[in-house]
């Protein structure tokens, strides 16, 4: 990869004026996400405002073999934003217009920089919502790029299922539209799903068309505590296997509850906990609650605590969404390291057991949490990024946890993406299919300027 | 593309013995699907029994630049099976083992030649089912390859949402596995979704891992009639917009009902009809029925006729699944031409109105039917394949219908695929994104031996 030449700098500067910057503070902010990964600074940051501008930047950079890295809210957890080979960070956060909402079709189109909270605020008065909710208030472009999910995926799916179409700037600067507004299509290769989860390595997503949902008639949330994580997981597995359509089913171990209480000013019982949310009609929710209550009780759960008032519910889920920050805040100057695996639900119990054993003698604060309805769970570690021994200790635990997940038919990352952090496991998980991924990368981005050093070994 | 050399013939013959054939009858059977498209015969047919054998065939053919075309049940509707450049048809129907079912994880793995009916028979005693149901008893490999759906997609999604992973033989003969058994993953490019819908042009699917569902506690089906298709569609749109989780919602116009009665020995009222199926708990089904009944009544629907006994329901849906054959059988020696578009549901009313206008003076028998909950509908024409004027007349209607669908944000094919029949519309629908599809095809299959002449212009 080439450095920014003065000619390119000049062109970009004259096109973008003050929206082109090389300020150290901004480069530092754009060279990393929220996790432990070391920053790698881009040479410049440009605040783009339109798809045409993104195309212009990419075209100019492509001509000089300069890397481009898309930046949304900066909340990535696996090093996606590190400019490991320098280049230009294209900040899309000012592309924040909700372009179209069609309540009749339950879909909308947004610019890539719209955040999930912004979209839901926009939708609320129309009786609609968009369910995908990674912890952070990420942008929808970023969420598409990492194939994000969150607490509602057990009921509503992930970005994979909820993106209908995209506008993408290709490495040549060419602008294409993928997908469309039909709910289903058999018309050609599924380019939408190729870009969803491609982490900016094949093109830059500038616009996203999304499925929306009507706000449920009734929403009801509940917490219940267990004497052990194993009991909680056993209950969760039964709920999945019976096909009860819970909207959320979250595991929080007692370490996490402690952290969340401190960070969010709550007074939840410090026990291993499942948090549920039920969506539906009054009778439907009632049925789900009865079935889940029976399962919880059967597995030794107790203290079903309800949070039905909207403000109570939002306090609960906001606290859950802030779990990462809560764990990290336990320790001054720490950064979070969030591991993320997903396994077939029948193996969730032994995977979590194995993970708990790995954490037994861990020297840094750590908590287990997860979207257990999908077989997806995380361990968040609060690490001192300057302490090499500590980083090595956590890396070793992470490696064992990921390998165990892969060995039972699971994946090295359920929702955070590969970035730089999971590259080492890609071949272990996908074998020779990785060669095909590389062939596609080579075909789409032969010069390798799109977010280099991510996903592929 | 090269013809079969005698050396290649010799190698294949000595490897496959009687499972290698050049019999005219078998070549004729393998050179076409069920629709109007003219047959184009492969030079030979091989009945493969394992993934390794498929790999062997592909490797040998690749070395000589000979095309390979995968064949399942032969039920394709858009000319996918035509050996337009000759080559070898690889028949996968003998790869019909259900390899694994995991009730605890609600998933299974099947060989590509397992049919949807075979799978559901296999699952029935476990209380599970696989919902995707194109009319024909297609193979699951073929359904994955065309991104098929059917009557249940409004509730359960299509093959896009229900394939977890694949085994694929690449054009080099290399065998890869895509995806896995985790419900979600962010680990690299979504190769599974790239192959789903690629119609054998990127590789041959030999094994499919699928999501399964528990059989619903209660299933209830009903037909109701309307004075006009417009009224029926208006009711269907309201059901979608209210988010009522119907499992099936099928439009059958009066022409179709007449054909179905004659073909399947039923005595349904000859009126424009919506057929519903409701899945859920007793209370849930009751709620759905009440809401749908109110909507139907509001839109002038009447004669809610229930089919709740299992044998009644299966007779109804079997008749619906045979709709294509029913229309075709109205005319001796006819073949079916099934057009297939999908539009945003808010535009479904005017699209169907427009289609009815196109059909007003059509000289061949035709009927409208559709998975209206998804905005997906078909017109089935019974054409005389030797009558050029008739084929031209239907082609003109088809073209107008497809273009209208694309103009309102819809797709040229909701579930039948592109094959040879929809190639002409690909660029109209996807614009420059088609260039990217071609670049991917070029990267994966540089010699162009995989089902040449399909999907891409």
Interface residues (C-beta under 8 A of the other chain):
Chain A: X102 X103 X104 X105 X106 X107 X146 X147 X148 X149 X153 X157 X158 X160 X161 X170 X174 X175 X176 X177 X178 X180 X181 X182 X183 X184 X185 X186 X187 X188 X189 X190 X191 X193 X194 X196 X197 X198 X202 X213 X214 X237 X240 X241 X242 X243 X281 X283 X284 X286 X287 X340 X342 X343 X344 X345 X346 X374 X375 X376 X409 X410 X411 X412 X413 X414 X415 X416 X417 X418 X422 X425 X426 X429 X430 X431 X432 X433 X434 X435 X436 X437 X439 X440 X441 X442 X443 X444 X455 X456
Chain B: X102 X103 X104 X105 X106 X107 X146 X147 X148 X149 X153 X157 X158 X160 X161 X170 X174 X175 X176 X177 X178 X180 X181 X182 X183 X184 X185 X186 X187 X188 X189 X190 X191 X193 X194 X196 X197 X198 X202 X213 X214 X237 X240 X241 X242 X243 X281 X283 X284 X286 X287 X340 X342 X343 X344 X345 X346 X374 X375 X376 X409 X410 X411 X412 X413 X414 X415 X416 X417 X418 X422 X425 X426 X429 X430 X431 X432 X433 X434 X435 X436 X437 X439 X440 X441 X442 X443 X444 X455 X456
